[in-house]
Amino acid sequence: MKTISILGATGSIGQNTLKIIADNQDKFNVYALSAHHNYDKILEQARNFQPKYVVIATKALADKLQHALKSEGLETIVLFGAKALIEIARADEVDIVMAAIVGMAGLESSYAAVCAGKKVLLANKESLVAAGNIFMKAVKENGATLLPVDSEHNAIFQCLTDNQYHAKEVDKVILTASGGPFRNKALSDLESITPDEACNHPNWKMGRKISVDSSTMVNKALEVIEAYWLFNVSVDKLEVLIHPQSIVHSMVKYCDGSYIAQLGSPDMKTPIGYSLFFPERQAVNVTPLDLCATSLTFEKADFIRFRALEMVFSLLGEKDYVKSIIFNAANEVLVEAFLAEKIQYLQIIAYIEQTLAELHFSSAKTIEDVIEIDQKTRDFIKQRFLLDDVMYT
């Protein structure tokens, strides 16, 4: 039996992970769960799985949760804050860490798990986007196992020979993208887009932040950076194709003309299950894919239409990795401002581009450097675009 800590248990990845664990209680023991502010959901999860620890954001919530659990006779210990996240990620008792905290908030705990040599199921793409070189070095030095949970990277991992990128064999690593809810709309039609419209993804049920990222294609831009580091693939061999059906999750083109693709229903339990059980495959309760009921279409990603992609391919081509920290931090602040209706939809990309042009830092050599640059970027964004009154998480 494997012992697991789930960082970000109340999000969609965390909830789907627990669904699989519930169906395989003879294989997994839940050591710890974490949540940000979702008190009701983490209380329900703690009741159902009775972990040794639960971590939540604040002391007030921790005290409330501890009281509720004790009143029900449960022995789960409730902790709070970033340091507690690190502790449940690197605890000696833990075999597997599901790193599913959204955004830069998940970096330190994901890094702690890698440094402790854990099997890390990485759903927090920002760890590689902001600190790819530092993170992958730590994986190698500490003997950690890093498995990608994002459906696209999990697909590529499955398509590569021996799960390894061999430069002489591979012509292209191709990430597919649905194109989001606005792929057929002209840019001029997006000026009045509301947060609810941007969060209405046609294929996937996701959180609001990642749904907005999907609509702007920032999510795919971040995935390009993630693939660059995860597979050690040169930027000229990375490609993005628009695939509206979200059935082909990604593919690899080989030098002999072969394309190897991974297909499946748009259900995150497939890549989660693959990662949980790796290197074996086990049955997972997902909706079967009916190939006869769908058609598969592909089109090139328009870099004019999706400026985020052009920005990312450019910074990777220049190996200006500090800009990826700036890109990610700017997007996180601006998406939250958009969701709070403080800026317009098209201003997300416009302000990211302005920030990349105006802000400059020297290279980041440590996780502390990454965090400092991230924070300075956030401060710059709020001052530059007068967003100080927005609450940021």
BELPE-V42111 format. One record per residue. N is the residue number from 1. RES is the residue in one small letter. OMEGA is omega as a letter, one per 30 degrees, with the letter a starting at -180 (999 if undefined). NEAR is the number of other ideal C-beta (glycine too) atoms within 12 Angstrom. Layout:
n->(N	N)
res->(RES	RES)
omega->(OMEGA	OMEGA)
near->(NEAR	NEAR)
This chain:
n->(1	2	3	4	5	6	7	8	9	10	11	12	13	14	15	16	17	18	19	20	21	22	23	24	25	26	27	28	29	30	31	32	33	34	35	36	37	38	39	40	41	42	43	44	45	46	47	48	49	50	51	52	53	54	55	56	57	58	59	60	61	62	63	64	65	66	67	68	69	70	71	72	73	74	75	76	77	78	79	80	81	82	83	84	85	86	87	88	89	90	91	92	93	94	95	96	97	98	99	100	101	102	103	104	105	106	107	108	109	110	111	112	113	114	115	116	117	118	119	120	121	122	123	124	125	126	127	128	129	130	131	132	133	134	135	136	137	138	139	140	141	142	143	144	145	146	147	148	149	150	151	152	153	154	155	156	157	158	159	160	161	162	163	164	165	166	167	168	169	170	171	172	173	174	175	176	177	178	179	180	181	182	183	184	185	186	187	188	189	190	191	192	193	194	195	196	197	198	199	200	201	202	203	204	205	206	207	208	209	210	211	212	213	214	215	216	217	218	219	220	221	222	223	224	225	226	227	228	229	230	231	232	233	234	235	236	237	238	239	240	241	242	243	244	245	246	247	248	249	250	251	252	253	254	255	256	257	258	259	260	261	262	263	264	265	266	267	268	269	270	271	272	273	274	275	276	277	278	279	280	281	282	283	284	285	286	287	288	289	290	291	292	293	294	295	296	297	298	299	300	301	302	303	304	305	306	307	308	309	310	311	312	313	314	315	316	317	318	319	320	321	322	323	324	325	326	327	328	329	330	331	332	333	334	335	336	337	338	339	340	341	342	343	344	345	346	347	348	349	350	351	352	353	354	355	356	357	358	359	360	361	362	363	364	365	366	367	368	369	370	371	372	373	374	375	376	377	378	379	380	381	382	383	384	385	386	387	388	389	390	391	392	393)
res->(m	k	t	i	s	i	l	g	a	t	g	s	i	g	q	n	t	l	k	i	i	a	d	n	q	d	k	f	n	v	y	a	l	s	a	h	h	n	y	d	k	i	l	e	q	a	r	n	f	q	p	k	y	v	v	i	a	t	k	a	l	a	d	k	l	q	h	a	l	k	s	e	g	l	e	t	i	v	l	f	g	a	k	a	l	i	e	i	a	r	a	d	e	v	d	i	v	m	a	a	i	v	g	m	a	g	l	e	s	s	y	a	a	v	c	a	g	k	k	v	l	l	a	n	k	e	s	l	v	a	a	g	n	i	f	m	k	a	v	k	e	n	g	a	t	l	l	p	v	d	s	e	h	n	a	i	f	q	c	l	t	d	n	q	y	h	a	k	e	v	d	k	v	i	l	t	a	s	g	g	p	f	r	n	k	a	l	s	d	l	e	s	i	t	p	d	e	a	c	n	h	p	n	w	k	m	g	r	k	i	s	v	d	s	s	t	m	v	n	k	a	l	e	v	i	e	a	y	w	l	f	n	v	s	v	d	k	l	e	v	l	i	h	p	q	s	i	v	h	s	m	v	k	y	c	d	g	s	y	i	a	q	l	g	s	p	d	m	k	t	p	i	g	y	s	l	f	f	p	e	r	q	a	v	n	v	t	p	l	d	l	c	a	t	s	l	t	f	e	k	a	d	f	i	r	f	r	a	l	e	m	v	f	s	l	l	g	e	k	d	y	v	k	s	i	i	f	n	a	a	n	e	v	l	v	e	a	f	l	a	e	k	i	q	y	l	q	i	i	a	y	i	e	q	t	l	a	e	l	h	f	s	s	a	k	t	i	e	d	v	i	e	i	d	q	k	t	r	d	f	i	k	q	r	f	l	l	d	d	v	m	y	t)
omega->(a	l	a	l	l	l	a	a	a	l	a	l	l	a	l	l	a	l	l	l	l	l	a	a	l	a	a	l	a	l	a	l	l	l	l	l	a	a	a	a	a	l	l	a	l	l	a	a	l	l	l	a	l	l	l	a	a	l	a	l	l	l	l	a	l	l	a	a	l	a	l	l	a	a	l	l	a	l	l	l	a	a	l	l	l	a	a	l	a	a	a	a	a	l	a	l	l	a	a	l	a	l	a	l	a	a	a	a	l	l	l	l	l	a	l	l	a	l	a	l	a	l	l	a	a	l	l	l	a	a	a	a	l	a	a	l	l	l	a	a	a	l	l	l	a	a	a	l	l	a	a	a	l	l	l	l	l	a	a	l	a	a	a	l	l	a	a	a	a	l	a	l	a	l	l	a	l	a	l	a	a	a	a	l	l	l	a	a	a	a	a	a	l	l	l	l	a	a	a	a	a	a	a	l	a	l	a	a	a	l	l	l	l	a	l	a	l	l	l	l	l	l	l	l	l	l	l	a	a	a	a	a	l	a	a	l	l	a	l	l	l	a	a	a	a	l	l	a	l	a	l	l	a	a	l	l	l	l	l	a	l	a	l	l	l	a	a	l	l	l	l	l	l	a	a	a	a	g	l	l	l	l	l	a	l	l	a	l	l	a	a	a	a	l	a	l	a	l	a	l	a	a	l	l	a	a	a	l	a	a	a	l	l	a	l	l	l	a	l	a	l	l	l	l	l	a	a	a	l	a	a	a	a	l	l	l	l	l	l	l	l	l	l	a	a	l	l	a	a	a	l	a	l	a	l	a	a	a	a	l	l	a	l	a	a	l	l	l	a	a	l	l	l	a	l	l	l	l	l	a	a	l	a	a	l	a	a	a	l	l	a	a	999)
near->(15	27	26	44	51	52	53	47	45	34	40	31	42	42	33	37	42	37	28	37	39	20	22	26	18	11	22	32	23	40	37	44	49	52	43	32	22	27	28	17	26	41	30	23	36	39	23	23	33	23	37	27	39	46	43	42	29	21	16	16	27	30	17	23	39	28	17	24	31	16	12	17	10	24	15	33	25	37	32	30	23	27	15	31	41	32	30	46	47	32	29	14	24	35	27	42	55	51	53	49	45	39	38	42	35	42	45	37	44	49	44	35	46	39	27	31	24	39	32	47	48	48	47	46	49	46	55	45	48	45	42	40	30	32	41	26	22	31	33	18	14	22	15	32	25	42	35	42	48	46	47	47	45	40	38	43	37	31	36	30	21	11	24	19	29	19	19	12	23	32	25	32	42	37	49	43	45	37	34	39	29	34	30	17	20	13	20	11	16	28	17	15	29	20	25	17	24	35	29	21	30	22	27	31	22	34	31	27	40	38	32	40	42	40	42	44	40	44	43	46	44	50	47	48	48	43	45	36	39	40	39	25	32	21	28	15	30	39	35	39	33	31	36	26	29	37	31	36	42	45	32	40	24	24	16	13	10	16	24	26	28	30	27	33	27	31	27	41	35	35	40	44	35	34	44	40	27	25	15	13	13	23	16	28	19	23	15	15	21	13	14	8	12	19	13	22	18	26	20	19	33	21	21	14	28	34	29	45	37	27	37	43	33	24	32	31	20	15	18	25	35	32	36	48	45	41	49	51	43	46	47	43	42	44	44	31	34	40	32	20	19	26	31	21	35	26	30	41	37	26	39	45	29	22	37	35	18	19	28	17	26	13	19	30	17	18	30	16	23	37	26	23	35	39	24	27	38	35	21	28	39	28	16	25	28	14	30	17	13	23	14	26	23)
